[in-house]
Amino acid sequence: MWKKILKSFDMKSNDNNDISRRRFPRRAMDTCAISVNGTTYPIKDWSQTGALFQADGRQFTNNTTMDVTMKFRMVDRIIEIPVHARTIRCGTTQVAIEFLDVTHEIKSAFNKVIDDALTREFAETQIS
């Protein structure tokens, strides 16, 4: 019993390990923002199922649905992806949302963003 308790203190708080409750890894290295009701906020991290962005949490309420637009900087343009979302956590400086009704087109757009980022990262490693 004590071994289990002591082992739990050794566990890292990284959600991107092999054994995870997340369906997709979080992406924090992409240049992106989110637009909610005409206001743009910086994104801390995102995945194909949700996002965490910096905002005054008092402006949002938990379990509220809304339409948001994810904006990503690609190599040659800015891509905008409209998504229906629900707030799942409102903190003092951050708001977490879960994407709802993710269509095939939205999944495809997210995959293009990820592919573009991976291609850019690979190209940067080849330059140096």
Backbone torsions as a table, in degrees:
resi	resn	phi	psi	omega
1	MET	NA	-45.9	-179.0
2	TRP	-64.7	-32.1	179.2
3	LYS	-63.5	-41.7	178.9
4	LYS	-63.6	-42.5	-179.5
5	ILE	-65.4	-47.0	180.0
6	LEU	-65.6	-36.7	178.7
7	LYS	-65.7	-34.0	179.8
8	SER	-65.0	-27.8	176.9
9	PHE	-74.2	-23.4	-179.8
10	ASP	-81.6	-14.5	-177.0
11	MET	-68.1	140.7	178.1
12	LYS	-82.1	155.4	-178.8
13	SER	-95.3	27.3	179.3
14	ASN	-86.2	124.6	-178.3
15	ASP	-82.8	-4.7	-174.8
16	ASN	-100.9	20.1	178.3
17	ASN	-78.3	175.7	-176.2
18	ASP	-61.8	-39.7	178.7
19	ILE	-97.8	104.7	-173.1
20	SER	-142.6	152.5	175.9
21	ARG	-85.5	-5.9	-178.5
22	ARG	-84.4	141.6	178.5
23	ARG	-77.8	-31.1	-180.0
24	PHE	-134.9	149.0	178.1
25	PRO	-69.9	150.4	176.0
26	ARG	-74.9	145.8	178.3
27	ARG	-119.3	115.6	-178.5
28	ALA	-111.7	-5.9	-174.3
29	MET	-94.6	-6.9	-178.7
30	ASP	-78.6	146.5	175.0
31	THR	-86.2	106.6	-175.8
32	CYS	-152.8	163.7	178.7
33	ALA	-146.3	168.3	178.7
34	ILE	-129.6	139.6	178.4
35	SER	-111.0	122.5	179.7
36	VAL	-126.7	119.7	179.8
37	ASN	51.0	41.6	176.8
38	GLY	82.9	-2.3	178.6
39	THR	-108.4	133.9	-179.2
40	THR	-100.3	133.5	-179.4
41	TYR	-124.5	146.6	175.6
42	PRO	-74.7	143.3	179.8
43	ILE	-95.0	130.2	176.2
44	LYS	-78.6	-51.6	173.4
45	ASP	-155.2	162.8	-177.6
46	TRP	-151.2	163.6	170.9
47	SER	-144.7	-178.1	-179.8
48	GLN	-71.6	-3.5	-179.3
49	THR	-117.7	-4.3	-179.4
50	GLY	176.2	-178.3	-178.2
51	ALA	-150.6	155.4	173.7
52	LEU	-121.9	119.2	-177.9
53	PHE	-127.6	158.5	-178.2
54	GLN	-86.2	121.2	179.2
55	ALA	-165.5	162.0	174.7
56	ASP	-73.4	110.1	-176.1
57	GLY	-62.4	-17.6	179.1
58	ARG	-69.0	-17.4	178.8
59	GLN	-81.6	-8.4	-177.1
60	PHE	-124.3	157.9	175.0
61	THR	-124.9	147.6	-179.9
62	ASN	-63.6	148.1	175.0
63	ASN	64.0	28.9	176.2
64	THR	-101.7	133.1	177.9
65	THR	-90.9	147.7	-179.0
66	MET	-158.9	160.8	173.6
67	ASP	-96.8	128.9	179.9
68	VAL	-126.9	162.7	175.6
69	THR	-125.5	118.6	175.1
70	MET	-84.2	132.8	-179.5
71	LYS	-121.2	125.5	-177.5
72	PHE	-123.6	140.1	174.2
73	ARG	-89.3	116.8	176.9
74	MET	-96.5	-178.8	-179.6
75	VAL	-60.7	-44.5	-172.7
76	ASP	-116.4	1.3	-176.9
77	ARG	-167.6	175.2	172.5
78	ILE	-103.8	130.0	178.4
79	ILE	-109.5	137.2	178.5
80	GLU	-114.9	131.4	-178.2
81	ILE	-124.2	107.1	177.2
82	PRO	-76.4	133.3	-177.3
83	VAL	-139.9	144.0	172.4
84	HIS	-89.2	132.1	-173.6
85	ALA	-139.2	167.4	177.9
86	ARG	-132.3	133.9	176.5
87	THR	-72.8	133.4	179.2
88	ILE	-116.0	-19.8	179.0
89	ARG	-155.9	128.2	178.1
90	CYS	-119.6	111.9	177.4
91	GLY	-101.9	-171.9	-179.1
92	THR	-72.6	-31.7	-177.9
93	THR	-126.3	-1.8	-177.4
94	GLN	-139.8	151.1	176.9
95	VAL	-130.7	132.5	177.7
96	ALA	-107.7	135.2	178.5
97	ILE	-127.3	154.1	174.7
98	GLU	-115.7	132.9	178.4
99	PHE	-76.3	138.5	179.5
100	LEU	-114.1	150.5	175.0
101	ASP	49.3	54.5	179.9
102	VAL	-75.9	113.1	-178.1
103	THR	-82.0	171.0	177.4
104	HIS	-60.5	-38.1	179.8
105	GLU	-64.6	-39.5	178.5
106	ILE	-67.9	-44.0	176.7
107	LYS	-58.2	-43.7	179.8
108	SER	-63.1	-41.3	179.0
109	ALA	-64.8	-42.3	176.8
110	PHE	-61.9	-40.8	178.4
111	ASN	-64.0	-36.0	176.5
112	LYS	-64.3	-39.5	178.1
113	VAL	-62.6	-45.5	-179.5
114	ILE	-65.9	-43.4	178.3
115	ASP	-60.6	-42.3	179.3
116	ASP	-62.0	-43.5	-179.8
117	ALA	-65.2	-42.0	178.8
118	LEU	-65.7	-39.5	177.5
119	THR	-63.8	-43.1	179.2
120	ARG	-63.7	-43.7	178.8
121	GLU	-62.5	-41.6	179.0
122	PHE	-64.4	-43.7	179.5
123	ALA	-61.5	-38.9	179.5
124	GLU	-65.9	-32.9	178.7
125	THR	-72.4	-26.6	-179.1
126	GLN	-78.5	-24.1	-178.1
127	ILE	-72.9	-40.4	-175.2
128	SER	-85.5	NA	NA
